[in-house]
Amino acid sequence: MNRKKASILLIYTGGTIGMKQDPVDGTLHPFDFSHIISEVPELSKFALKIDCHTFSPLIDSSDVQPGLWKDIATLIGRKYDQYDGFVVLHGTDTMAYSASALSFMLENLSKPVVFTGSQLPIGALRTDGRENLISAVEIASAHDEEGNPMVPEVCIFFDYTLLRGNRATKVSSENFSAFRSPNLPPLAEAGISIRFNRPLIRRPGPEAPSLIVHRDLDTRVSILKIHPGLTPEVARYFLCSPGIRAVILETYGSGNAPAKGWFPELVREADRSGKLIVNVTQCLSGSVDMDLYATGKVLKDAGVVSGYDATTEAMLSKLFYILALSPTKEDAKKLLEKNLRGEISKTL
């Protein structure tokens, strides 16, 4: 039986991948993505229908705000039944934040949403953008033997590697291998063929509900990185400000912070005032375990919740998502401790 021709929607938000160099003055300018086939003719070799949507104005990655996430999620929701997969072209600086956010905002996702970009403009001679784009399109259109999408998740494809979006973090500003997923192996690796790590890929059940697009986000979250020399005044600003509902503590090692002096009492004060305080590690890999050392247990006793092995990017967007759903701290805490989209290794 012949399958209908698969269709992919390319969503260009901005970023290096969409730039071409002016041959006269050498400046970079965005090119028209409606002409993507002429720019990347290899795409025409796929038996695919490829359409493009370009955001206007284009957004530099460093200017990305939650409003863009809402716009992308709304667009995908509106076009969901028309396409088999989506490729989001995005600047690298905030790509891990955007991919994490979309993973929570798109509930019951059953189609691929693949973020990609590049370190060099697609028009540059040595660009990584061409390969990233081609492989992202191939992954977004890939199906298994039963005709189901191979990777029905929000992902990041970069430098021959497919990562779960809410497990990725940017680790280099100049290497082509710009992203890593320290606590979860790749979902796929591209070589002569694309090898999918099927046991890791999250799939909807046979009778999964329809897509739900969550557009509401509560961004009243601060991030406090623990460091030697941290002063009470600075810590109080991030922990106890009245406009804050939740705080991410970036702690040492397996979740440790100063256990003596003023800091634990300030954390307890923030907890008593209704702040939801979450512990994530500053380390690139590993998990928070507040029962391992006395310094971690002090935080646990003060009301701090473990973020397990979540990245800061994933935890920030997860809090934005659950705070919008949760009128109380206890409601938010219950959702926080669940593995909602594969963002932590802890099972439900």
Secondary structure as the mmCIF struct_conf table of DSSP 4:
data_model
#
loop_
_struct_conf.conf_type_id
_struct_conf.id
_struct_conf.beg_label_comp_id
_struct_conf.beg_label_asym_id
_struct_conf.beg_label_seq_id
_struct_conf.end_label_comp_id
_struct_conf.end_label_asym_id
_struct_conf.end_label_seq_id
HELX_LH_PP_P HELX_LH_PP_P1 ASN A 2 LYS A 5
STRN STRN1 ALA A 6 TYR A 12
BEND BEND1 GLY A 15 GLY A 15
HELX_RH_3T_P HELX_RH_3T_P1 THR A 16 GLY A 18
STRN STRN2 MET A 19 GLN A 21
TURN_TY1_P TURN_TY1_P1 PRO A 23 ASP A 25
STRN STRN3 LEU A 28 PRO A 30
HELX_RH_3T_P HELX_RH_3T_P2 PHE A 33 HIS A 35
HELX_RH_AL_P HELX_RH_AL_P1 ILE A 36 GLU A 39
BEND BEND2 VAL A 40 VAL A 40
HELX_RH_3T_P HELX_RH_3T_P3 PRO A 41 LYS A 45
BEND BEND3 PHE A 46 ALA A 47
STRN STRN4 LEU A 48 THR A 54
BEND BEND4 SER A 56 PRO A 57
HELX_RH_3T_P HELX_RH_3T_P4 SER A 61 ASP A 63
HELX_RH_AL_P HELX_RH_AL_P2 PRO A 66 LYS A 79
HELX_RH_3T_P HELX_RH_3T_P5 TYR A 80 GLN A 82
BEND BEND5 ASP A 84 ASP A 84
STRN STRN5 GLY A 85 LEU A 89
BEND BEND6 THR A 92 THR A 92
TURN_TY1_P TURN_TY1_P2 ASP A 93 THR A 94
HELX_RH_AL_P HELX_RH_AL_P3 MET A 95 MET A 105
STRN STRN6 LEU A 106 GLU A 107
TURN_TY1_P TURN_TY1_P3 ASN A 108 ASN A 108
BEND BEND7 LYS A 111 LYS A 111
STRN STRN7 VAL A 113 THR A 116
BEND BEND8 GLN A 119 LEU A 120
TURN_TY1_P TURN_TY1_P4 ILE A 122 GLY A 123
BEND BEND9 ALA A 124 ALA A 124
TURN_TY1_P TURN_TY1_P5 LEU A 125 ARG A 126
BEND BEND10 ASP A 128 ASP A 128
HELX_RH_AL_P HELX_RH_AL_P4 GLY A 129 SER A 141
STRN STRN8 HIS A 143 HIS A 143
TURN_TY1_P TURN_TY1_P6 GLU A 145 GLU A 146
BEND BEND11 GLY A 147 GLY A 147
STRN STRN9 PRO A 149 PRO A 149
BEND BEND12 MET A 150 MET A 150
BEND BEND13 GLU A 153 GLU A 153
STRN STRN10 VAL A 154 PHE A 158
TURN_TY1_P TURN_TY1_P7 ASP A 159 TYR A 160
STRN STRN11 THR A 161 ARG A 164
HELX_RH_3T_P HELX_RH_3T_P6 GLY A 165 ARG A 167
STRN STRN12 THR A 169 LYS A 170
BEND BEND14 SER A 173 PHE A 176
STRN STRN13 PHE A 179 ARG A 180
TURN_TY1_P TURN_TY1_P8 PRO A 182 ASN A 183
BEND BEND15 LEU A 184 LEU A 184
BEND BEND16 LEU A 187 LEU A 187
STRN STRN14 ALA A 188 ALA A 190
BEND BEND17 GLY A 191 SER A 193
STRN STRN15 ILE A 194 PHE A 196
HELX_RH_3T_P HELX_RH_3T_P7 ARG A 198 LEU A 200
TURN_TY1_P TURN_TY1_P9 PRO A 206 GLU A 207
HELX_LH_PP_P HELX_LH_PP_P2 ALA A 208 LEU A 211
STRN STRN16 ILE A 212 VAL A 213
STRN STRN17 VAL A 221 LYS A 225
TURN_TY1_P TURN_TY1_P10 PRO A 228 GLY A 229
HELX_RH_AL_P HELX_RH_AL_P5 PRO A 232 CYS A 240
TURN_TY1_P TURN_TY1_P11 PRO A 242 GLY A 243
BEND BEND18 ARG A 245 ARG A 245
STRN STRN18 ALA A 246 THR A 251
STRN STRN19 TYR A 252 TYR A 252
TURN_TY1_P TURN_TY1_P12 GLY A 253 GLY A 255
STRN STRN20 ASN A 256 ASN A 256
BEND BEND19 LYS A 260 LYS A 260
TURN_TY1_P TURN_TY1_P13 GLY A 261 GLY A 261
HELX_RH_AL_P HELX_RH_AL_P6 TRP A 262 ARG A 272
TURN_TY1_P TURN_TY1_P14 SER A 273 GLY A 274
STRN STRN21 LEU A 276 THR A 281
BEND BEND20 GLN A 282 SER A 285
TURN_TY1_P TURN_TY1_P15 MET A 290 ASP A 291
BEND BEND21 LEU A 292 TYR A 293
HELX_RH_AL_P HELX_RH_AL_P7 ALA A 294 ASP A 301
TURN_TY1_P TURN_TY1_P16 ALA A 302 GLY A 303
HELX_LH_PP_P HELX_LH_PP_P3 VAL A 304 VAL A 304
STRN STRN22 VAL A 305 SER A 306
TURN_TY1_P TURN_TY1_P17 TYR A 308 ASP A 309
HELX_RH_AL_P HELX_RH_AL_P8 THR A 312 LEU A 325
BEND BEND22 PRO A 327 THR A 328
HELX_RH_AL_P HELX_RH_AL_P9 LYS A 329 LEU A 336
TURN_TY1_P TURN_TY1_P18 GLU A 337 GLU A 337
BEND BEND23 LYS A 338 LYS A 338
BEND BEND24 LEU A 340 GLY A 342
BEND BEND25 ILE A 344 SER A 345
#
